[in-house]
Amino acid sequence: MNLFADIRALVIEALSTLQAEGALPVGLDFANVAVEPPRDAAHGDMATNAAMVLAKPAGMPPRAIAEALAARLMADPRIEAADVAGPGFLNMRLAAPIWQGIVRAALTAGAEFGRSDLGAGQKVNVEFVSANPTGPMHVGHVRGAVVGDALANLLAFAGWQVTREYYINDGGAQVDVLARSAYERYREAHGLEPEIREGLYPGDYLIPVGEALKAKYGDNLLDKGEQFWLAEIRDFATQMMMQMIREDLASLGVRMDIYSSEKALYGTGKIEAAIQRLRDLDLIYDGILEPPKGKTPEDWEPREQTLFRSTAYGDDVDRPIKKSDGSWTYFAPDIAYHYDKVTRDFDQLIDIFGADHGGYVKRMKAAVAALSENRVPLDIKLIQLVKLFKNGEPFKMSKRAGTFVTLRDVVEMAGADVTRFIMLTRKNDVALDFDFDKVLEQSKDNPVFYVQYANARVNSILRKAAEAGIDVSDVTLAGADLARLDHAAEIAVAKKIAEWPRLVEIAARTNEPHRVAFYLYELASDLHGLWNRGNEEAALRFIQDDHATSAAKIALARAVGVVICAGLGILGVTPVEEMR
């Protein structure tokens, strides 16, 4: 039940009636007519811009449209007041039974409350994490993993068919470096001193790889040139790293549907097929690019290259797809990989990139637009850095990783639920501070505690009510006399519950799961506020001497719990039923 959508439908119906009566001209487009919360809650429950957006095409003063619309809306029992403000904004107040009905709707729908068919079953591919398979995942990957997984949950809740995908970057030079690093640990497993020279990966996490290599190959690879072992150790070490990465992700509650390999694109004709597709569209040519910004003519050597005409699709410059030696650039396999996704008939693609890939956004969007002939939109979310603190100081590096704090370090210290929630307390393109002391403290300033505490309070109310002999099943509570929820503070909580279905659709449209975390904090705050007022005003306490009144108030609390559990489910956080 999306109350905002229902009232918008009412506004559209009223506008259509005004057209039928001759009060408005026919042929008006109502697509931009919106119903949303007013900027100032004191002005009403909902506001519509109908008069403002229709005034010019209708050739009428906006106030005249607003006044006619207000009169028509007042004929509906759901509308308690409809007031024209300013040049033609229309503010509406809804009757109390509407808000009370929201509580019943939440209890009746249960975990499905707020679920939407917005996505209409369209197929969306969410590619995220995609870390190089050269070691354990670090704290920077944590945020991308959480954002991607929560976004996938959100889109599924809003009606999309979601595929979670991980792109294994196993086709570049970094996996050769991994092989050489693992070989040194293989030598170490045989009692030799490893030569961890500059450029190799120094982390202790490769020690088990060396031991596994010894178990498989014995001493057969010792003292042999890398031409004898590089390819085999590269594959072996990559597989072990990917197993480690899968375990890291699992510790965070993330599981992928598909793992795609960059290496699988080489030597299979897939890169060539993607480039040929662009060539057929007259988007590949041989040319000379202008010098990069900051380069002087003395620094720059112009040379002919094979280029993708990405400027035809909004990029700043055309992009090379082949190096001067005839090998592919890094961009070429990425084009092929996205072409593969396009050919898998996804209706929408989403990539979650680290902020250091910002320069890749326009060229990648251009490639997908070209390859799909603008059929498949690509949204790229950039994930800003996470700064770790403990005891007021920046958190130290991990010895096991060699150069960074690992995902597993964070999860072991803070827990998966806390980690996931905190990673969503800022928009993805804003840097985030993760303070181990603050994220574990029990206070209002800790959003995950505050939301979990609200759910625990709901469960405490249900337990006490059951002990008092009150039936607290959802079916019974949904049938309570909810007209007894007549205090402004109770109605305010019901109004916040009513925002949930709308919030789900907005967050899904914008691919912004952090909106769910923000909303849950606000809903929890409203419940805590009502609880605290009950300490001063006995009439606001959830359990009263009168069982019928208690049932109505408990129904309100339970409806809050329904929404909190649904929201935490989207975030991938397990609700807490009792605070310890």
Buried (B, 14 or more C-beta within 10 A) or exposed (E): BBBBBEBBEBBBEBBBBBBEEEBBEEEBEBEEBBBBBBEEEEBBBBBBBBBBBBBEEBEBEBBBBBBBBBEBBBEBEBBBBBBBBEEBBBBBBBBBBBBBBBBBBBBBBBEEBBBBEBBEEBBBBBBBBBBBBBBBBBBBBBBBBBBBBBBBBBBBBBBBBBBBBBBBBBBBEBBBBBBBBBBBBBBBBBEEEBEBEEEBBBBEBBBEBBBBBBEEBEEEBBEEEBEEBBEBBBBBBBBBBBEBBBEBBEBBBBEBEEBBBBBBBBEEEBBBBBBEBBBEEEBBEEEEBEEEEEEEEEEEEEEEBBBBBBBBBEBEEBBBBBEEEEEBBBBBBBBBBBBBBBBEEBBBBBBBBBBEBEEBBBBBBBBBBBBBEEEBBBBBBBBBBBEBBBEEEEBEEBEBBBEBBBBBBBBEBBBBBBBBBBBBBBBBEEEBBBBBEBBBEEEEEBBBBBBBBBBBBBBBBBEBBEEEEBBBEBEBBBBBEBEBBEBEBBBBBBBBBBBBBBBBBBBBEEBBBBBBBBBBBEBBBBBBEBBEBBEEEEEBBBBBEEBEBBBBBBBBBBBBBBBBBBBBBBBBBBBBBEEE
